[in-house]
Each structure stands twice: as C-alpha cells, then as structure tokens.
Amino acid sequence: MTVPSSSPPHQETTDAPTPTADKKASRGAADMTRRMICGGLAGMIAKTATNPLDRIRMLSQTGEHGVVSDVAASSLSSTSTSSVGAKGTSKPTVLQVYSSIIRNEGIVGLWAGNGANLLRVFPSKSIVFSTNDMYRAKLGTVYHGSFADWDMSGRKLPWSLSFLSGGMAGMTATALTYPLDLARGRIAGKVARPGGTKHYRGIINTVLITAREEGAMALYKGVSPTLLGAMPYEGIKFGTVAVLERAFPKTTGDGKEEIDGGGLKKEKDSNSIVSDVTRKLIFGGAGGVTASVITYPNDTVRRFLQLQGSKGTTEHFDGYWDCVRKTYARYGVERFYRGAFINIVRMAPNTAIQFGSYELLKQCTAG
C-alpha cells in the first residue's frame, strides 16, 4: 500500500514579508511622516514669530548692503552721532536699522523674506527634527546594544552622541535645502532702495535672477561654510538640550526620575504634556543661544559669500578663507560679530518656540 507523501512544514514557508513586518514598516513610515510635519510646522511658527528680529539681525550683519549708507545719511542731518565700527566704518544701531526698514519698506518690511523663509523652513526643520530622532535611535541602538535597551533607558544618550546626531541632522537638511536659504538671505539681507524699489521680489524671482545672471552654481554660493556651520550649530543646540535634560531629569510625584521608554505606549495627562513642552521651551532656548554665540562668526562669513555677485554688492571673495582674511584686514574682529546681540535676542524665543511647538505637536498627534 502506498502511503501519500507530505512535505515537511518548513518547506511550505516562503520569503514573503509577514503581515507583522508589513505593519511595523507601515507604522515606521507613518511615524516618520508625522515627525516631519510636526518639525516643519514648528519651524514655521517660530520663524514667523521672530522674523522682524531676524530681518534686523541680517541687515546689521550685512550692513554695507544698503542700510549703512541710508543710516549714515540720516545721521548727518541729525545731532545724534552713531557709533563707529573698526577703521571708521559706520555701525548702525538696532533702532537705526529698524527706522531704515520702516522708512523704506513700511511695517511689512519687517517680514521681508518671510515667505522665502517659510518655504525654506518647513522642509529644513522637518528634516532636522525627524532625522535627529532617526539618528538618535540608530546611535542609541548601537550605544545600548539593542533597540529594546535603548527604548527602556528613556532614550538617553551621552552629550557627544546627541551632538553627533544633531550635527548630522543639520548637515542633511542644509544639503537638501540650501538654494532656498541663499534666496532668503538675498531677499532679507538687503534693504529696499529709496522709493521702495526692491532688489529681489520673492523666492522664485530670486532663484531665477541668480541662476540667469550668475549661473546655476551661484545658487550654492556659501554652501561650504553653511555645511561646516550646520554640524556645530545643530550639534551644540541638540547637545545642550540633552545635557540639560540629564542635569534636570523629569521626576514623578514621589521625586523619582521618570523613565518613559519610547516604545511603551503611555497615556499622558494634560499636566504631563504641559510639563514636557515647558521643559523643551526652556532647554531649547538655552541650546539656541549657546549655539548662536559660538557659531556666529561663521554665519557672518556665509552671508557675505551668499551676497557677493548680487545686485548692489561689489565685494568679491575667492572662497571662505579669502572672505575671512579680507574682512578681518578691512574691519577687524568686530565685523564678524556685528548683529550678534540682536541674534541672541532673536535666537532665544526662536529655538524655544521650535522645540516647544515640536514637542506639543508630536504629543498631540501621537497615536
């Protein structure tokens, strides 16, 4: 009698993904998209709220491009004397720059470049925040040995790895969105000519004019210092937040440190959410100020490189170090820090709102 043969159970399996694997991949993609949207919206909220300070800061930083001559002219007709920078260079005050903007462009001039800012900020900040979370997860898995251990640790990393994840996130965002940053710099870095005539009209107009008059590669003027600056800037910012979170851990009602594994779903009441957002507001503001103070001279150099060749600008530099050398020889060290004070005043609320808004939006949209 012939006994029917049957295949061993293991031979019936295939290499097709299991439903569990598909669901896990789908959830991961959806979570990444959610974090990107939250990061982009947080950046837009922060930039719009602080754009007037940013406009004044940029015009102070690139002073010779329109606003200095306007301020100098008004100073001659008044009894007040403006401060003078190194080697006889006129150094306008914050109030003089503000008055120049209002006189030439009206109150809306304080938000000049904000449209370009928002087009740049949404993709930039969505990439920064989401990729920082991604890099942190990757580094945390390596540091703790497994994703489960990283999850149960409260998703904590040493300062050096938080710096590295933030720096890599900043460089990733910069590489992908740089032409938008250049366009925004040229729009906001120049005050309108007498009569309200503007050098550039909108981000698309700026990109097209720059590419037509200077070539497509001009859209990447200043990209080297921007990339080099993105690593320490974002690294210091996220690293400072990580240091403060470890130095001042969130505690439970009985005074013990709260460990909230990222993979464990945990219902949070409104008080807990407010506490998380408040911590991010304070720590984010501190991180932004620290990063801006340390990296500001590099930011000045990249603005000079972005503006060279644009309408109304006669300065020419043969690369990063030539810009540093010529600027130092002509104006001294002080020139690299012009506009630094208003930048600090701007950066504290800007990064505070960024981190706070991102935390709030992330928690409100968590499934």
C-alpha positions in Angstrom: 0.0 0.0 0.0 1.4 3.4 -1.0 1.5 6.0 1.7 0.9 9.5 0.4 3.9 11.7 0.8 3.7 15.0 2.6 6.1 17.9 2.6 7.7 18.9 5.9 6.1 22.0 7.3 9.3 24.1 6.9 9.3 23.6 3.1 5.9 25.3 2.8 7.3 28.7 4.1 8.2 31.5 1.7 10.3 34.6 1.8 7.3 36.9 1.6 7.1 39.5 4.3 4.8 38.6 7.2 1.8 40.8 8.0 3.5 41.8 11.2 6.6 43.0 9.3 4.4 45.0 6.9 2.5 46.6 9.7 5.7 47.5 11.5 7.2 49.1 8.3 4.0 51.0 7.7 3.9 52.3 11.2 7.5 53.4 11.0 6.9 55.3 7.7 3.8 56.9 9.2 5.6 58.0 12.3 8.5 59.5 10.3 6.0 61.4 8.2 4.2 62.7 11.4 7.5 63.8 12.9 8.5 65.6 9.7 5.2 67.5 9.5 5.4 68.4 13.2 9.0 69.6 12.8 8.1 71.7 9.7 5.1 73.4 11.4 7.2 74.1 14.5 9.8 75.8 12.4 7.2 77.9 10.5 5.6 79.1 13.8 8.9 80.1 15.3 10.2 81.9 12.2 7.1 83.9 11.6 7.0 85.0 15.3 10.6 86.1 15.2 11.1 87.3 11.6 11.3 91.1 12.5 14.2 90.4 14.8 15.8 88.2 12.1 15.4 90.9 9.5 17.1 93.5 11.7 19.9 91.0 12.6 20.6 90.2 8.9 20.8 93.9 7.9 23.1 94.6 10.8 25.2 91.6 9.8 25.4 92.6 6.1 25.4 96.4 6.9 27.1 97.8 3.8 24.4 96.4 1.6 22.0 99.3 1.6 21.2 100.1 5.2 24.6 101.6 6.2 24.5 104.4 3.6 20.9 105.2 4.5 21.7 105.4 8.2 24.9 107.4 7.6 22.9 109.9 5.6 20.3 110.3 8.2 22.9 110.6 10.9 24.5 113.6 9.1 21.2 115.5 9.3 20.7 114.8 13.0 22.5 115.9 16.1 23.0 112.4 17.3 26.1 110.5 16.4 26.0 106.9 15.5 28.6 104.5 16.8 31.6 103.8 14.5 32.9 100.4 13.8 36.5 99.4 13.2 38.6 101.5 10.9 36.0 104.2 10.5 33.2 102.0 9.3 29.7 103.2 10.2 28.0 100.8 12.6 24.2 101.4 12.8 22.3 100.7 16.0 19.3 98.3 16.1 16.9 101.3 16.3 18.5 102.9 13.3 18.2 99.7 11.3 14.6 99.4 12.4 13.9 103.0 11.3 15.5 102.4 8.0 13.3 99.4 7.3 10.1 101.3 8.3 11.0 104.4 6.2 11.9 102.5 3.0 9.6 99.5 3.1 6.9 100.1 5.8 5.9 97.8 8.6 5.6 94.9 6.2 9.3 95.2 5.6 10.0 93.6 8.9 8.6 90.4 7.4 10.5 90.7 4.1 11.8 87.3 3.2 9.4 85.5 5.5 7.7 83.8 2.5 11.0 82.5 1.4 11.8 81.7 5.0 8.7 79.6 5.3 9.3 77.7 2.1 12.8 77.0 3.3 12.0 76.4 7.0 9.3 73.8 6.5 11.4 71.3 4.6 14.5 72.2 6.6 13.1 71.9 10.1 11.0 68.8 9.1 14.3 67.2 8.0 16.3 68.4 11.1 13.8 67.2 13.7 12.8 64.0 12.1 16.3 62.9 11.1 17.7 63.9 14.5 15.1 61.5 16.0 16.2 58.8 13.5 19.9 59.3 14.1 19.4 59.3 17.8 17.5 55.9 17.5 20.3 54.5 15.4 23.1 55.7 17.7 21.1 54.7 20.8 20.7 51.2 19.5 24.5 50.9 18.9 25.3 52.6 22.3 22.9 50.5 24.4 23.4 47.3 22.4 19.8 46.8 21.2 16.7 48.9 20.4 14.9 47.4 23.3 17.6 48.5 25.8 17.7 52.0 24.2 13.9 52.2 24.5 13.8 51.2 28.1 16.7 53.6 29.0 14.3 56.5 28.5 16.0 57.1 25.1 19.0 58.8 26.7 22.3 59.4 25.0 25.6 60.9 26.2 26.2 64.5 25.2 28.7 63.5 22.5 26.2 61.3 20.6 23.5 63.9 21.0 25.9 66.4 19.4 26.7 64.0 16.6 23.0 63.2 15.8 22.1 66.9 15.8 25.0 67.8 13.7 24.3 65.1 11.1 20.6 66.2 11.0 21.7 69.8 10.4 24.1 68.8 7.6 21.4 66.6 6.0 18.8 69.5 6.0 21.4 72.0 4.7 22.5 69.8 1.8 18.9 69.3 0.7 17.5 72.9 1.1 20.5 75.2 0.5 19.2 77.2 -2.6 16.2 78.2 -0.6 18.5 79.5 2.2 20.5 81.5 -0.3 17.4 83.1 -1.8 16.1 84.0 1.6 19.5 85.5 2.5 19.5 87.8 -0.5 15.9 88.9 0.0 16.3 89.7 3.7 19.9 90.8 3.5 19.2 94.0 1.5 17.0 97.0 2.4 15.0 98.4 -0.5 16.4 101.3 -2.5 15.0 104.8 -1.9 11.4 104.9 -3.2 10.8 101.3 -2.0 12.3 99.6 -5.1 13.4 96.1 -4.0 16.4 94.2 -5.4 14.5 90.9 -5.4 10.8 90.0 -5.4 10.1 86.7 -3.9 11.9 83.4 -3.7 11.2 82.2 -7.2 12.3 85.6 -8.7 15.5 85.5 -6.7 16.4 82.0 -7.7 15.7 82.7 -11.4 17.6 86.0 -11.4 20.5 84.5 -9.6 20.7 81.5 -12.0 20.3 83.7 -15.1 22.8 86.4 -14.2 25.4 84.3 -12.2 24.9 80.8 -13.4 23.2 77.8 -11.7 26.2 77.1 -9.5 25.7 80.6 -7.9 22.7 79.0 -6.0 25.3 77.2 -3.9 27.5 80.2 -3.0 28.4 79.9 0.6 27.4 76.3 0.8 30.7 75.2 2.3 30.6 77.4 5.4 26.9 76.6 5.8 27.6 72.9 5.8 30.5 73.3 8.1 28.5 75.5 10.4 25.5 73.2 10.4 27.4 70.5 12.2 28.5 72.5 15.3 25.3 74.7 15.3 22.7 71.9 15.3 25.1 69.7 17.3 25.5 72.2 20.1 21.8 73.1 20.1 20.6 69.5 20.4 23.6 68.6 22.6 22.8 71.4 25.0 19.2 70.3 25.3 20.4 66.7 26.0 22.8 67.9 28.7 20.0 70.0 30.4 17.6 67.1 30.2 20.1 64.8 32.0 21.1 67.5 34.5 17.4 68.3 35.3 15.6 65.0 34.8 11.8 64.9 34.9 10.5 63.4 38.1 7.4 61.6 39.2 5.2 62.7 42.1 7.3 60.9 44.6 10.5 62.7 43.5 11.9 59.7 41.5 13.2 60.2 38.0 10.6 59.3 35.4 11.7 56.8 32.8 9.4 56.7 29.8 10.5 54.2 27.3 9.8 55.4 23.8 8.3 52.2 22.6 5.9 51.8 25.5 2.6 53.5 24.9 1.8 55.6 27.9 -1.2 57.8 28.4 -0.2 61.3 29.4 -2.5 63.8 31.2 -2.6 67.4 30.3 -0.3 68.4 33.1 2.4 66.0 31.9 2.2 67.4 28.4 2.5 71.0 29.6 5.5 70.0 31.7 7.2 68.3 28.7 6.5 71.4 26.5 7.7 73.8 29.1 11.0 71.9 29.6 11.6 71.9 25.8 10.9 75.6 25.6 13.5 76.4 28.3 16.1 73.9 27.2 15.6 74.7 23.5 16.0 78.4 24.1 19.2 77.8 26.1 20.5 75.5 23.3 19.8 78.0 20.6 21.6 80.9 22.4 24.6 78.7 23.1 24.9 77.5 19.5 24.4 81.0 18.0 27.1 82.6 20.2 29.7 80.0 19.3 29.0 79.8 15.6 28.0 83.5 14.8 31.3 84.5 13.0 30.9 81.6 10.6 27.4 82.7 9.9 28.6 86.2 9.0 31.1 84.8 6.5 28.5 82.6 4.8 26.2 85.7 4.5 29.0 87.6 2.8 29.5 84.7 0.4 25.8 84.4 -0.4 25.5 88.1 -1.2 28.6 88.5 -3.4 27.6 89.0 -7.1 24.1 90.0 -6.2 22.6 93.3 -7.2 24.2 96.3 -5.4 27.1 94.3 -4.0 30.6 94.9 -5.2 32.6 92.8 -2.8 34.2 89.7 -4.2 35.8 86.8 -2.4 37.8 83.8 -3.6 36.3 81.3 -1.2 35.8 81.0 2.5 39.3 81.9 3.9 39.7 84.8 1.4 36.5 86.2 2.8 37.8 85.8 6.4 41.1 87.4 5.5 39.7 90.4 3.7 37.0 91.1 6.2 39.5 91.0 9.1 42.0 93.1 7.3 39.4 95.8 6.4 37.2 95.8 9.5 38.9 93.8 12.3 37.4 91.1 14.5 34.4 93.2 15.5 32.9 92.9 12.0 32.4 89.1 12.5 30.1 89.8 15.5 28.1 92.7 14.1 24.4 91.9 14.7 25.3 89.2 17.3 23.3 90.9 20.1 20.1 91.0 18.2 20.7 87.5 17.0 20.9 86.3 20.6 17.7 88.2 21.4 16.1 86.5 18.4 17.5 83.1 18.9 16.2 82.5 22.5 12.5 82.7 21.6 13.0 81.2 18.1 14.6 77.9 19.3 12.4 77.9 22.4 9.3 78.0 20.2 10.8 75.5 17.8 11.4 72.8 20.5 8.2 73.6 22.4 6.0 73.5 19.3 7.6 70.3 18.1 7.1 68.6 21.4 3.5 69.8 21.7 2.6 68.8 18.1 4.4 65.5 18.4 2.5 64.6 21.6 -0.9 65.8 20.3 -0.6 63.7 17.2 0.8 60.6 18.8 -1.3 57.5 18.1 
